[in-house]
Amino acid sequence: MKKIIVAFALCFLLVSCGSSFQSFYNKHKADIGTTSFQVPNFMKAVLSNISPGVKHAIGNISDFKYIKFQNVSALKRQSLISEMNAITNTGFTDVFRKNDLANTRIISVGEIGVVVTDVIIFNSTETETTAYYLQGNFDPEKIKSFADEDTFNAFSTDLMQSYQTNINPSFNPEN
């Protein structure tokens, strides 16, 4: 009986460790055609300087990861969608999910009580696949607003510009 319990616990551990956003990120961050970044603890100040629009939309962030895939084959795209489905099926609740041939959009949250603490925003089109992982305290209604494609695209653009501005200091003394 003990062997069965140990085997079951080991299988559970392996499955749960294999289906996290961090493992997805680590697996794909070096793929050709991929842009990715995560904000380490010592750079949390960068997040406090994001634009007011982004800060209002997402609130208080303690962890942030981003990965973007460009020019992926249909097979690779389907593989990424399947991996994201596995991640969001373990401890997350879908706020919004759209699955069709041209676009797959997933907004999935992790909650403690009525507080949204983890958010995965995944968008995959025939030309580009992006995924965000945010951890902190978030307004559920604002997270749900990312289901709108224009809101999601504006958020992505604003967040990327804010992040790139804060991590690319000018080495020109006249600036």
N, C-alpha and C positions, 0 to 999 in steps of 0.2 A: 504494500500500500504506500509506503514511504517513497519507493522508487517512482510510482505513478505521480504522486504529488510533486516530487522534485522535477520529473520530466515535464509535467504540465507547467510548473512555475518557470522552468528554463525556456520552454516554447513561448510562453507569454512574454517573458523578458526580451527574447530575441525579436518577436513581432513588434512589441511596443518600441524598442530601440530603433528598429529598422524603419518605422513609419513616423518619423518626426520631420518637421520642417528643417531642422539643423542637418539631419542626415541627407535630405534632399539637396540642400544648399551645398554641403560638402561634396556630395557626389558629382554635382554639375558645375561648380564654380570655375573649373578649369577647362570646360568644354570649349571647343573652337566656336567662335561667333557669340560668345556669352559675355555679358557685362554684369558684374555683381559687386556688391559691397555690403558690409555689415558695420554697424557702429559699435566699437568696443567701449568698455566702461570709461576709459580715460577721455573719450571723445563725446561724452554725453552732453557737454556744453554746446556742441554743434547743434544738437536737437533743440536746445533752448533758444537758439537763434533762428529757427525756421520762420518762414513768413507767417504773419498773423492769420492769413487764410487757411494755411495748412494746420497751424496750431489749433485754430478754432474747429477744424474738421475732425481732427483726431485726438486732441486732448493731450494727456500726460503719457509720454513714451518712456519706457525703461529699456527696451530692446527693439532693434530695427534691422531687418535684413531685406535685401532686394536682389533679384536676379532677373535678367532679361536674356532671352534667346532669340536670335535673329537667323533667318534663312534656314529653318529646320525642315527636314523632309516630313512628309505626311506620317511616316512610320515613327519618327522621333517625336513628333507632336503628339501622336496618340499615346506613346509611352509616357510622356510628361503628364498628360491628362490622367492617365491611369495611376501614376505615382501620386499625383495630387489628390485623387479620389481616395487612395489608401490612407493618406495623411489625415484628410478631413473626416474620414470615417472613424477615427480613433480619438474620442474626447472632444470633438467639435460639433457644433450645430450649424447647419446651413441657414443663413439668413436669406440668401438668394443663390439660385443655381439656374443657369441657362445652358443647355446643351443642344447645339445644332452643328451642321457641317462647317459653317463659316466661322462660328464663334462659340467658345466655351467660356463662361464667366462663373466664377465661384466666389462667394463671400461667405466665409465660415468663421464662427467665433467660438472661443472657449469662455466659459462663465464660471464665476464663483458666486452663487446666489443670483442676485439680479445685476451684478457688476460684470461687464465685459472686460476680460483681462488679456485675451489673446485674439488676434485677428489675422486671418489669411485672406488676402485678396489676390485672386488668380484670374488672369485673362489670357486666352489663347485664340489668336486668329490665324489665318493661313499664312501670314507674313511675320508674325511676332508673337511670342509668349512671354508674359511677365508675371512675376509672383512677388508679393510683399508679405512679410511677417512683421507684425507689430505686437509688442507686449506692453501693457500699462493699464490705465483706467480710461475707458472710452464711453462716449455717449452712444448707446445702441441705435438711436434714430439717425445719427450722423453716419455711422458705419453702414446702415441700411441704404443711405442715399448713394453709396458707391455703385449700386445696381444700375443707376442711370449712366449710360456710356459717356455722355458729355461731362458729368461730374467726375467720373473715374479718370478720364483723360486730362481734365484740368488739374485734378489732384496730383496725378503722376508727373505732369510737366512742372507744376509748382514745387513739388517735393524734390524732384531731380535738380532743378535750378537752385533751390535753397541749399541742398546738400553740396552740390559742386562748387558753389560760391564759397561755402564755408571751409571746404577742404583743399581748395586750390589757391593758396596765398600768392600774392604777387611778390616776385623777387626784384622788381624794379623799384629802386628807392624813391622814384618820383611819383609812385602811385600810393 
